Amino acid sequence: MATAGNRLHPCLLAVAVLVSGFVPCAAPLAIAQSSAAYTPAAANLEAREWFQDAKFGVFLHWGLYSELGGSGSAGVAEWIMNDNKIPADKYERLARFFNPTKFDAEAWVRAFKDAGARYIVITSKHHDGFAMFDSKVSPYNVVRATPFARDPIAELAAACRRHGVKLFFYYSQLDWHHPDYFPRGRTGRTSGRPETGDWQKYLNYQDAQLRELLTQYGPIGGIWFDGWWDQQETPMRDRWRLERTYRLIHQLQPAALIVNNHHQTPFPGEDYQTFERDLPGQNTTGYSGTATIGRLPLEMAETMNGSWGFNLTDDQYKTPKTLVRTLVGAAGRSANLLLNTGPMPNGEIQPENLETYRTIGAWLKANGASIYQTRGGPTAPGDWGVTTQRGKTIYVHLLRDHGGRVVLPIQAPVASARLLAGGAPIPVAPRDGGVELSNLPPLGNSWDQIVELRLR
């Protein structure tokens, strides 16, 4: 993910796909370049619908960088190898100390499911090049290079299957460690690698690791790429062989969803569009200025504090109220919220983050009917709030003081209106080409006052 300056944010890979879309690793596939347009499989379209219904996911940034705790600077965390100019051969030593003995995949998944999350995205490889899974094509991985000697991705995938939570894999296309990542991009230039390399060989290595992720862990939800912004050459689509890589993924698992955090309008082969720290249509971070919102499913990725990876001193936590309202704002724009936490190096989730997830889970337990399986409602988001809709039910989410009266440009005839909390009836009448809700109780300390409208 983008953390500071011109850096972009790291994201995860998606798991959890329909079993019928999974192709076992024993089946060889010939991946050929072609200019044919991408036509999603039926299983893929079904997975997109599921994704739009899910509305809430958990993002996990966890790797060798977690051991350094962000080096005391908000936003560094997973970028510490680049930002602190750590040579690759020195950074490799972190693997000798990575031993997260408190890691409990079952506890993680239970906590996130209780929070109301329907899917998890975890970093399988970040920009530092270290694989957090059992990669046969590189010894630089958590099983072979650390005293932990276990595959946390495999354990997490098994726990997700047991609990009906979909798993996505974040995979960084750029790599500060691999010798064939050459020519060097905008970042990772102080890693001490020789100024030589074979770019096509690196892309083959990338695709080999993706093949592993798609064949070693059962059906997955998808792959979360973190953008190819590190390389400035054009055309980017040809430079990165996107068409070939995307075809590999869809051939191995047709239902797997592909997203790429490149901050541009989606490319052919991508199945949903993600926004970094901004709701769709907003651009407070500067990352979404060139992105056109299309018809694909949407997602917003956000941090709890200022960091994606574990940071010892970054206490700039957003309140549960702010995060719930962000979730509501995303739902009102037909988007999901992917809320990040950086697990600690011992394998535990930060306790303050767990408490926030519990609070969000309690709110969703009471109000989830207005979020899950909805799409953005008939009224555009405004300072007053948003609307969501499922069938003939519209949920009006009031997020600002309203003085007891709200007029909304809803054209369809409304049969009834009531508060979702408690069910008290709300007077509703035609007004100014829309409908007026009146006698609304004060917003008070409510994070989101929800009125349920039933259409005729």
PyMOL commands that set and color helices and strands:
alter all, ss='L'
color gray80, all
select helices_A, chain A and resi 19-21+42-54+64-72+77-83+88-97+105-114+152-163+199-215+236-239+242-252+320-331+351-370
alter helices_A, ss='H'
color red, helices_A
select strands_A, chain A and resi 13-14+56-60+119-125+166-171+222-225+257-260+273-276+298-302+335-341+375-376+385-390+393-398+406-408+414-419+428-431+434-437+449-455
alter strands_A, ss='S'
color yellow, strands_A
deselect
rebuild
show_as cartoon
